[in-house]
Amino acid sequence: MSDLVLDRGRCAVVVIECQNDLIHESKIGVKGIGGALATAVRDRGVLPRISQVLQAARAAGVPVLYANKESRPGMPTTDAPIFRWSQKHPMLIEGTWGAAVHDAIAPQPGDHVLRRVLSIDASYGSGLYGTLRALQRDTLIALGVSTNFAVEGTVRGAVNRLFRTVVVGDCCASVPEEMHRFSVERILSLLGTVTTSDAVIAALRQTFPSP
């Protein structure tokens, strides 16, 4: 039995980059990061677990935020190799199917969809922290892809701003698998709580909100 404790009046779930170009099953077998990530998401059973966590969060009155990356053609960027690669292989284009959240975990009425065009940290230019503060939330429950890039980058930024962080390890994926494991076991475990979807769901169901 997990000893995870969550105050439903102080936490929010942040779904990171769970968008079609990165994780949709139609991308499986396609050369590139989208095909590899989609395969990892399928093999790890990530989408069903995320869906269950989101259902539990909404039932508990916990806000659900989607942190999406949306590219704009011609948008200036840095010389970092990952961004150079993205310019050569456009994806997550603003307004397209590829940039939309996967239907299996699509936003529902009352959820918050935040968008950014740059940065590995999902908070940069997205209004994430302003939204969390407006909702009076100081605990970020993070899940999504890629574990060692956007998820880890977002958690690092949150810790720097004195947020408590909870990472749902079995609701994350990266490629190759050893990068996921290294990030979870060696980095994210030092920045906050790393736990499972079952533990989060149980905590959301058992914990009463703040008065």
DRENBA-430080 format. One record per residue (C-alpha): residue in one letter; x, y, z; residue number from 1. Coordinates in steps of 0.1 Angstrom, whole numbers. Each point is the difference from the previous one (the first is absolute). Layout:
 aa    xx    yy    zz   i
  A     X     Y     Z NUM
...
This chain:
 aa    xx    yy    zz   i
  M     0     0     0   1
  S    14    34   -10   2
  D     6    27    27   3
  L    -5    28   -26   4
  V   -20    29    14   5
  L   -15    26   -23   6
  D   -20    31    11   7
  R   -27     2   -26   8
  G    -4    37     7   9
  R    37     7    -8  10
  C     9   -22   -30  11
  A    -5     1   -37  12
  V     7   -26   -27  13
  V    22    12   -29  14
  V    -1   -21   -32  15
  I    32     7   -20  16
  E     1    -2   -38  17
  C   -24   -29    -4  18
  Q    -6    10   -36  19
  N    -8   -20   -31  20
  D    33     7   -19  21
  L    19   -15    30  22
  I   -22   -28    14  23
  H   -28   -10   -24  24
  E     0   -36    -9  25
  S    -1     8   -37  26
  K    36    13     4  27
  I    12   -35    10  28
  G    25   -12   -25  29
  V     6    35   -14  30
  K    36    10     0  31
  G     9    27    25  32
  I    -8    11    35  33
  G   -37    -3    -4  34
  G     1   -36   -11  35
  A    24   -10    28  36
  L   -19    19    27  37
  A   -34   -14   -12  38
  T    14   -35     3  39
  A    14     7    35  40
  V   -34    14    11  41
  R   -18   -31   -13  42
  D    25   -25    14  43
  R    -1    17    35  44
  G   -38     2     1  45
  V     2    37     6  46
  L   -32    13   -15  47
  P   -24   -22    20  48
  R    17    10    32  49
  I    -1    37    -8  50
  S   -37    -3    -8  51
  Q    -6   -16    34  52
  V    20    27    19  53
  L   -19    27   -18  54
  Q   -33   -15     8  55
  A     9    -3    37  56
  A    13    36     0  57
  R   -32    15   -16  58
  A   -22   -21    24  59
  A    20    14    29  60
  G    -3    36   -12  61
  V    37     2    -8  62
  P     9    23   -30  63
  V    14   -16   -31  64
  L    24    20   -21  65
  Y    13    -9   -35  66
  A    35    14    -8  67
  N     3    -2   -38  68
  K    28     9   -23  69
  E   -12    16   -33  70
  S    24    10   -27  71
  R    -4    29   -24  72
  P    18    -1   -34  73
  G    29    24    -1  74
  M     1     6    37  75
  P    35     9    11  76
  T    17   -24    24  77
  T    34    -8    15  78
  D    29   -20   -15  79
  A    -6   -30    23  80
  P     1   -32   -20  81
  I   -35   -11    12  82
  F   -15    33   -14  83
  R    20    -3   -32  84
  W   -14   -35    -5  85
  S   -35    13     6  86
  Q     4    27   -27  87
  K    10   -27   -25  88
  H   -28   -23    10  89
  P   -30    22     8  90
  M   -26   -14    24  91
  L   -25    12    25  92
  I   -10    28   -24  93
  E   -25    24    16  94
  G   -36    -7   -10  95
  T     7   -34   -15  96
  W   -11   -35    10  97
  G    36    -8    10  98
  A     0    27    27  99
  A   -33   -11    15 100
  V    -1   -21    32 101
  H    -6   -37    -6 102
  D   -38    -7     0 103
  A     4   -27    27 104
  I     9    27    25 105
  A   -15    31   -16 106
  P    -7    31    20 107
  Q   -35     2    16 108
  P   -21    30     9 109
  G    17    18    29 110
  D    35   -12    -9 111
  H    27    26    -8 112
  V    20    -3   -33 113
  L    33    19     1 114
  R    21     5   -31 115
  R    36    10    -7 116
  V    21     3   -31 117
  L    35    -4    14 118
  S    19   -16    29 119
  I     4   -35    14 120
  D   -15    13    33 121
  A   -38    -1    -5 122
  S    -4    31    22 123
  Y    19    23   -23 124
  G   -23    24   -17 125
  S   -31   -21     9 126
  G   -13    17    31 127
  L     3   -32    20 128
  Y    11    15    32 129
  G   -24    29    -2 130
  T   -29   -25    -5 131
  L    11   -21    29 132
  R     2    30    23 133
  A   -33    13   -12 134
  L   -15   -34     9 135
  Q    19     1    33 136
  R    19   -32    -7 137
  D    35    -6    12 138
  T     4   -37    -8 139
  L     6   -11   -36 140
  I    -8   -36   -10 141
  A    19    -5   -32 142
  L    -4   -26   -27 143
  G     5    -3   -37 144
  V    29     0   -25 145
  S    29     1    -3 146
  T    11   -10    35 147
  N    36    13    -4 148
  F    -9    32   -19 149
  A   -33    17     5 150
  V   -11   -18    31 151
  E    34     4    17 152
  G     4    36   -12 153
  T   -34     9    13 154
  V     7   -16    34 155
  R    33    17     3 156
  G   -16    34    -7 157
  A   -28    -7    25 158
  V    25    -9    28 159
  N    19    32    -7 160
  R   -32    19     7 161
  L    -7   -19    32 162
  F   -28   -22   -12 163
  R    -3   -35    13 164
  T     3   -26   -28 165
  V   -15   -34    -4 166
  V    10   -20   -31 167
  V   -22   -29   -11 168
  G    27   -23   -13 169
  D   -21   -25   -18 170
  C   -19    28   -18 171
  C    32    12   -16 172
  A    22   -13   -29 173
  S    31     8   -18 174
  V    24   -16   -26 175
  P    20   -19     4 176
  E   -14   -16    31 177
  E    32     4    20 178
  M    -3    37    -3 179
  H   -35    -2    16 180
  R    14   -22    28 181
  F    30    23     6 182
  S   -21    31     2 183
  V   -25   -16    24 184
  E    25   -18    22 185
  R    29    25     0 186
  I   -14    34    -6 187
  L   -38     3     7 188
  S     3   -20    32 189
  L    23    28    14 190
  L   -24    27   -10 191
  G   -33   -13    15 192
  T   -21   -31     4 193
  V     1   -26   -27 194
  T   -30   -23     3 195
  T   -25   -21   -20 196
  S   -34     6   -15 197
  D   -16   -23    25 198
  A    14    19    29 199
  V   -11    34   -14 200
  I   -35   -13    -6 201
  A    -3   -15    35 202
  A    13    33    16 203
  L   -25    21   -20 204
  R   -28   -22    11 205
  Q    10    -1    37 206
  T    12    35     7 207
  F   -24    28    10 208
  P     5    35   -14 209
  S    12    28    21 210
  P   -27    19    20 211
